[in-house]
Amino acid sequence: MKGPSMQRRHWLKAAGLVGASLGAGAIGNLLAPSRTARAADYKALVCVFLYGGNDGLNTIVPTDTTRWGEYAAVRGALALPQGSLVGLGTSGYGLHPALAALAPAWAEGRLAPVFNVGPLFRPLTKSQYRSAAQSSDDIPDSLFSHSDQQILWETGSTDALTRTGWGGRAAEALATVNPVISVGGNGRFGLSTRSAPLVLPGPGSTFGAYELGTEAWRLSYAPIVARAAALRAIYQQPQDNDIAEAYATMQRDAFAVSERLGALVKVLPGEAGSVAAIDNAFASLISDGNVVPGLARQLYQVAKLIHGNATVQGNRQIFFAQLGGFDTHGNQIGASVLEGTHAGLLKSVGDSLAAFHNAMKALGLADAVTLFTQSDFGRTFAPNNSSGTDHAWGNHHLVLGGAVRGGQTYGSYPALALGGPDDVGVESWERQGRWIPTTSVDQYAATLLAWFGASDAQLDSVLPNLRNFGSTRNLGFV
């Protein structure tokens, strides 16, 4: 006959890892007392990761005749017509026409492009890059590789073996009530030394420990009630070693979190509990009672969580959302500027970001919420033979929110010359326009986190390479 400890181990093994859906390892910090909703110092950061490597060179394009001519001469059939670009005032740049929904945010001074950002250990010139050994700290690991560069962006590192993400480390350093809250899967960005991101499903989904859920029928259905009671009883028992006790604590937390957030997560547009200001902002993206496309659905969920902060808890929140499909090696552009793979992806981005920003404005929270993009890498300036582009390095990004010092651009736009000072290539075969970044991920992240409330000491802890960039730690875009 099995003793109590053997029975507990059997149940632990049979029960499975509920934490996989709740952010396994997010122990203890999910049960803090409720705080005042949206306190005066409430702030939220929202990361939108564009997986696959967004083509930044067709996202933000020079509009002056000289540089647009340089751009068009190399881009050829992929070049966006000068007149099609969504002009950004007197900045000398324009957005891809599929991003037209963001034009009002620029006009409000709430949208800021940041040029040529990428993983860097320290500032790096072309001559330094060319002379450095591939094993040098100056060369980020596995350049031009999707998986490795995603890790470098998400971790704020140049070492592809880095485990924790800069979002997770920031949440840990600032002792936020919750870990990073992800509506876009369990990425590296939200990992810290002590917790994984709290991964939530989309609107309309059941969110509950062991899928027990919080709907009325589940709470009254005898077999489910009995199962929940049995599981709770198991995890209330003292465990016989630290690992088992940590696991049991995680399970108790999972029940508490799902009970707290389940109803909020499940709400769909127009249902009881939905927020009219959010529904109205996303109205053009709502079909058959749900939000489409996928990125809009994720940001709708984030908007609900920000509005429902009394339930979510904490005066600092970091969110993670994502959209894939940006590996545009072929058929990047269609018969018109609003057709083709890239245009479709950017329309999803522009419409979703604009709806989210409008929701924050309607809620009176725009000044407290800053959204920013990340991506694996940029893409080559020179097209390939398949009407697409290939993997590169530095890339252009967008920052959006009421606190953003928009209406202007930040960073250095690369010289539009194959083999030029910003291109890693020298020999004819390697002159593809893979830009050496002039702004580091560390500087980009530090600017966001300084606004979020991180001290200089905390920034140095979260972003160890930041000290290599001297006094240019804060880019000033927020």
C-alpha positions in Angstrom: 0.0 0.0 0.0 1.3 3.4 -0.9 2.1 5.9 1.9 0.9 9.6 1.8 4.1 10.9 0.2 3.9 8.3 -2.6 0.2 9.2 -3.2 1.1 12.8 -3.4 3.8 12.1 -6.0 1.4 10.0 -8.0 -1.1 12.8 -8.1 1.5 15.4 -9.0 2.6 13.3 -11.9 -0.9 12.5 -13.0 -2.2 16.0 -12.7 0.1 17.5 -15.4 1.6 20.9 -15.6 -1.2 23.4 -15.2 1.4 26.1 -15.1 2.0 25.7 -18.8 -1.1 27.7 -19.5 -0.8 30.0 -16.5 2.9 30.8 -16.8 4.6 28.0 -15.0 6.9 29.3 -12.3 4.9 32.4 -11.6 4.8 31.6 -8.0 3.7 33.8 -5.1 3.6 37.1 -6.8 0.1 36.6 -8.3 -1.7 36.7 -5.0 -0.8 40.2 -3.8 -3.6 42.3 -2.3 -5.7 44.3 -4.7 -4.6 47.9 -5.3 -6.5 50.9 -6.4 -7.5 50.5 -10.1 -5.4 52.7 -12.4 -3.7 54.6 -9.6 -2.2 58.0 -10.5 1.1 56.3 -11.2 -0.3 53.4 -13.2 1.8 52.5 -16.3 1.7 49.8 -18.9 4.2 48.7 -21.6 2.9 46.7 -24.5 5.4 44.8 -26.6 4.2 43.7 -30.1 6.7 41.3 -31.7 6.6 40.9 -35.5 7.9 37.4 -36.0 9.8 36.5 -39.1 11.7 39.8 -39.6 9.6 42.8 -40.7 10.8 44.7 -43.8 11.5 48.0 -42.1 12.7 49.5 -45.4 9.2 49.3 -46.8 7.6 50.2 -43.5 9.2 53.6 -43.2 10.5 55.1 -46.5 12.2 58.5 -47.2 9.9 60.8 -49.1 12.4 63.5 -50.3 13.2 63.1 -54.0 16.9 62.3 -53.6 16.7 59.5 -51.1 13.5 58.1 -52.5 15.3 57.9 -55.8 18.2 56.0 -54.1 15.7 53.7 -52.4 13.8 53.0 -55.7 16.9 52.4 -57.7 17.8 49.4 -55.4 14.4 48.2 -54.5 13.2 48.0 -58.1 9.8 46.3 -58.3 9.5 46.2 -54.5 9.7 50.0 -54.3 6.6 51.8 -53.0 5.6 54.7 -55.3 6.5 58.0 -53.8 3.0 59.3 -54.0 1.5 56.3 -52.2 3.4 56.9 -48.9 1.5 58.2 -45.8 3.5 61.3 -45.2 4.8 62.0 -41.8 4.6 65.8 -41.8 7.9 67.5 -42.5 10.0 64.6 -41.2 11.1 63.5 -44.7 9.6 60.1 -44.2 6.4 58.2 -45.0 4.7 55.1 -43.8 3.7 52.1 -46.0 0.1 53.0 -47.3 -1.2 49.9 -45.4 -0.4 51.7 -42.2 -2.7 54.6 -43.0 -4.7 54.0 -39.8 -1.7 55.3 -37.8 -1.7 58.7 -39.6 -3.9 60.4 -36.9 -1.5 59.2 -34.1 1.4 60.9 -36.0 -0.7 64.1 -36.3 -1.4 64.0 -32.6 2.3 63.7 -31.9 1.9 60.2 -30.4 3.7 58.1 -32.9 7.5 57.9 -33.2 9.6 55.9 -35.7 13.0 54.7 -34.3 15.6 53.9 -37.0 18.1 51.1 -37.4 17.8 49.3 -34.1 19.3 45.9 -33.4 21.4 43.8 -31.0 24.7 45.4 -30.2 27.3 44.7 -27.5 28.7 48.2 -27.9 28.7 50.8 -30.7 30.1 49.2 -33.8 31.4 50.7 -37.1 31.7 48.9 -40.4 35.5 48.7 -40.1 35.3 47.3 -36.5 32.7 44.8 -37.7 34.9 43.7 -40.7 38.0 43.3 -38.5 36.4 41.6 -35.6 36.7 37.8 -35.2 33.4 36.0 -35.3 34.0 34.9 -31.7 34.4 38.5 -30.6 32.0 39.9 -28.1 31.4 42.7 -30.6 29.6 40.3 -33.0 26.2 39.2 -31.7 25.6 35.5 -31.9 24.2 33.9 -35.0 23.4 37.0 -37.0 20.7 36.6 -39.6 19.2 33.5 -37.9 15.5 33.7 -37.0 15.5 31.8 -33.8 18.8 33.3 -32.5 17.9 36.9 -33.3 14.4 36.5 -31.8 16.2 35.5 -28.6 18.6 38.4 -28.7 15.7 40.9 -29.2 13.6 39.3 -26.5 16.4 39.0 -24.0 18.2 42.3 -24.7 21.4 40.4 -25.2 24.0 39.5 -27.7 24.4 35.9 -26.4 21.8 33.5 -27.8 22.2 31.3 -24.7 20.6 34.0 -22.5 17.6 32.5 -20.8 15.7 35.4 -19.3 13.9 38.2 -21.2 14.4 41.9 -20.7 10.6 42.2 -20.0 10.8 39.4 -17.4 13.9 40.9 -15.8 12.3 44.3 -15.6 9.2 42.9 -14.0 11.4 41.2 -11.4 13.6 44.2 -10.8 10.6 46.5 -10.3 8.8 43.9 -8.2 5.6 44.2 -10.2 2.5 42.4 -8.8 2.3 40.2 -11.9 4.9 38.8 -14.2 4.8 39.8 -17.8 1.3 39.0 -19.1 1.4 37.4 -22.5 -1.6 37.2 -24.9 0.8 35.9 -27.6 2.3 32.7 -26.3 5.1 31.7 -24.0 8.1 33.6 -25.5 11.4 34.3 -24.0 10.6 38.1 -23.5 8.6 37.4 -20.3 11.0 35.0 -18.5 12.7 36.0 -15.3 14.9 34.1 -12.9 11.8 33.2 -10.8 8.8 33.2 -13.1 7.5 32.6 -16.6 5.0 34.9 -18.2 1.3 34.6 -17.3 0.0 33.3 -20.6 -3.7 34.2 -21.3 -5.9 33.0 -24.1 -8.0 35.2 -26.4 -11.4 36.7 -25.7 -14.2 34.1 -25.5 -11.8 31.4 -24.2 -12.1 29.4 -21.0 -9.3 30.2 -18.7 -9.0 28.0 -15.6 -6.7 25.7 -13.8 -7.0 22.2 -15.3 -9.5 23.8 -17.7 -12.0 23.7 -14.8 -13.1 27.3 -15.7 -15.3 29.7 -13.8 -18.6 29.5 -15.8 -21.7 28.9 -13.8 -22.4 25.5 -15.3 -18.9 24.3 -14.4 -19.2 25.6 -10.9 -22.4 23.6 -10.4 -21.7 20.4 -12.4 -21.0 17.8 -9.7 -18.1 15.9 -11.4 -16.2 19.1 -12.1 -16.9 20.4 -8.5 -15.7 17.1 -7.1 -12.5 17.1 -9.2 -11.7 20.7 -8.3 -12.2 19.9 -4.6 -9.9 16.9 -4.8 -7.2 18.8 -6.5 -7.4 21.7 -4.0 -7.2 19.2 -1.2 -4.1 17.6 -2.7 -2.2 20.8 -3.1 -3.1 22.0 0.4 -1.2 19.1 2.0 2.3 19.7 3.2 4.8 18.4 0.7 7.9 16.3 1.6 10.5 18.3 -0.4 11.1 21.8 -1.7 10.4 20.9 -5.3 7.1 19.3 -4.5 6.1 22.2 -2.3 7.0 24.7 -5.0 4.9 22.8 -7.4 2.0 22.6 -5.0 2.3 26.4 -4.4 2.1 26.9 -8.2 -1.0 24.9 -8.4 -2.7 26.9 -5.6 -1.7 30.1 -7.3 -3.1 28.7 -10.6 -6.5 28.2 -9.0 -6.5 31.7 -7.5 -5.4 33.4 -10.7 -7.9 31.6 -12.9 -10.7 32.4 -10.4 -9.6 36.1 -10.4 -9.2 36.5 -14.2 -11.3 33.8 -15.8 -14.5 36.0 -16.2 -12.5 39.0 -17.5 -10.6 37.0 -20.0 -13.7 35.4 -21.4 -15.7 38.6 -22.2 -16.4 39.1 -25.9 -17.4 42.4 -27.6 -21.0 43.3 -26.8 -21.4 40.8 -24.0 -22.2 41.6 -20.4 -19.0 42.9 -18.8 -17.6 44.3 -22.1 -16.5 48.0 -22.2 -18.3 50.2 -24.7 -15.2 52.5 -25.2 -13.1 49.5 -26.1 -15.8 47.9 -28.3 -16.3 51.1 -30.2 -12.5 51.6 -30.8 -12.3 48.1 -32.2 -15.7 48.2 -34.0 -14.2 48.0 -37.5 -12.3 44.8 -36.5 -15.2 43.0 -34.9 -17.0 40.3 -36.9 -19.6 37.8 -35.7 -19.1 38.9 -32.1 -15.3 38.5 -32.0 -12.3 40.6 -32.9 -10.3 39.8 -36.0 -7.5 39.6 -37.1 -5.3 37.8 -34.5 -3.2 40.8 -33.4 -6.4 42.9 -32.9 -7.8 40.1 -30.8 -4.7 40.1 -28.6 -4.7 43.9 -28.2 -8.4 43.9 -27.4 -7.6 41.5 -24.6 -4.8 43.7 -23.4 -7.2 46.7 -23.5 -9.7 44.8 -21.3 -7.0 43.8 -18.8 -5.7 47.4 -18.6 -9.3 48.7 -18.0 -9.9 45.9 -15.5 -6.7 46.6 -13.5 -8.6 46.4 -10.2 -9.0 42.7 -11.0 -5.6 42.2 -12.6 -3.8 44.1 -9.8 -0.7 46.2 -9.7 0.3 49.7 -10.9 2.9 48.4 -13.4 2.0 45.9 -16.1 4.1 44.6 -19.0 2.2 42.9 -21.8 3.3 40.8 -24.8 1.5 40.3 -28.1 2.7 39.0 -31.4 2.0 38.6 -35.1 3.9 36.1 -37.3 4.4 35.7 -41.1 7.0 38.4 -41.8 9.6 36.1 -43.3 8.8 37.6 -46.8 11.4 35.8 -49.0 8.9 35.8 -51.9 5.8 37.5 -53.2 6.3 40.4 -50.8 4.4 42.9 -53.0 1.4 42.4 -55.1 -0.1 44.1 -58.2 -0.8 47.2 -56.2 0.8 48.7 -53.0 -2.1 47.4 -50.9 -1.7 43.8 -52.2 0.9 41.2 -51.4 2.0 39.5 -48.2 3.7 42.4 -46.6 0.9 44.9 -47.2 -1.6 42.5 -45.6 0.6 42.0 -42.6 1.1 45.8 -42.2 -2.6 46.5 -42.5 -3.2 44.2 -39.6 -0.5 45.9 -37.6 -1.7 49.5 -38.4 -5.4 48.8 -37.9 -4.8 46.9 -34.7 -2.4 49.4 -33.2 -4.7 52.3 -34.1 -7.7 50.6 -32.5 -5.8 49.9 -29.3 -4.5 53.5 -29.1 -8.1 54.8 -29.7 -9.3 52.6 -26.9 -6.7 53.9 -24.5 -7.7 57.5 -25.4 -11.4 56.8 -24.9 -10.6 55.3 -21.5 -8.4 58.3 -20.5 -5.4 56.1 -20.2 -3.3 57.0 -23.3 -0.7 58.8 -21.3 -0.2 55.7 -19.1 0.2 53.1 -21.9 3.2 52.9 -24.3 3.2 50.3 -27.1 6.3 49.4 -29.1 7.3 46.9 -31.8 10.1 44.4 -32.0 11.1 41.9 -34.7 13.8 39.3 -35.5 15.8 41.6 -37.7 15.4 43.9 -40.7 15.5 42.6 -44.3 18.0 43.2 -47.1 17.8 46.4 -49.0 18.4 44.6 -52.2 15.5 42.3 -53.3 16.1 38.6 -54.1 15.0 36.8 -57.3 11.7 35.8 -55.8 10.1 39.3 -55.4 11.1 39.2 -51.8 13.9 40.1 -49.3 16.3 38.1 -47.2 17.5 38.2 -43.6 19.4 41.3 -42.4 20.2 43.0 -39.1 19.2 46.6 -38.1 15.6 47.5 -38.5 13.1 50.4 -38.0 10.4 50.3 -35.3 7.4 52.2 -34.1 6.5 53.5 -30.6 2.9 54.6 -29.9 1.2 56.2 -26.9 0.1 59.3 -25.1 3.4 59.8 -23.5 5.4 59.4 -26.7 7.2 62.4 -28.0 6.0 61.8 -31.5 5.8 64.0 -34.6 9.5 63.4 -35.1 11.9 60.5 -35.8 14.7 59.0 -33.7 18.0 57.4 -34.5 20.0 57.4 -37.7 18.4 56.3 -41.0 21.1 54.2 -42.9 22.8 55.5 -46.0 20.9 53.9 -48.9 23.9 52.5 -50.7 24.8 48.9 -51.2 28.3 48.4 -49.8 28.0 51.8 -48.1 29.1 52.7 -44.5 26.1 51.0 -42.9 26.1 47.8 -45.0 28.0 44.9 -43.6 29.1 43.8 -47.1 32.2 44.8 -49.1 32.6 42.3 -51.9 30.0 42.5 -54.7 28.3 39.2 -53.7 27.7 40.4 -50.1 26.5 43.9 -50.8 22.9 43.3 -49.9 22.1 46.2 -47.6 22.3 44.4 -44.2 22.5 47.4 -41.9 24.8 47.5 -38.9 22.5 48.9 -36.2 23.3 52.5 -35.0 20.9 52.1 -32.0 21.0 49.1 -29.7 18.1 47.0 -28.3 19.5 48.0 -24.9 19.1 51.8 -25.6 15.6 51.2 -27.1 14.5 49.1 -24.0 16.2 51.5 -21.6 14.2 54.4 -22.9 11.0 52.5 -22.5 11.9 51.2 -19.0 13.1 54.6 -17.8 9.6 56.0 -18.5 8.2 52.9 -16.8 10.0 53.8 -13.6 13.2 51.9 -13.6 16.2 53.6 -12.0 19.7 53.8 -13.6 20.8 51.0 -11.3 17.8 48.8 -12.3 18.5 49.6 -15.9 22.1 48.4 -15.6 20.8 45.2 -13.9 18.1 44.5 -16.5 20.3 45.5 -19.5 23.9 44.6 -18.8 25.3 45.9 -22.1 23.7 49.3 -21.6 26.8 50.7 -19.8 28.7 50.2 -23.1 26.8 53.0 -24.7 28.0 55.7 -22.3 25.7 58.7 -21.9 23.4 57.8 -24.8 21.2 55.5 -22.6 18.0 57.3 -23.2 16.8 58.1 -26.8 14.2 60.5 -25.6 11.2 59.2 -27.6 9.1 58.8 -24.5 
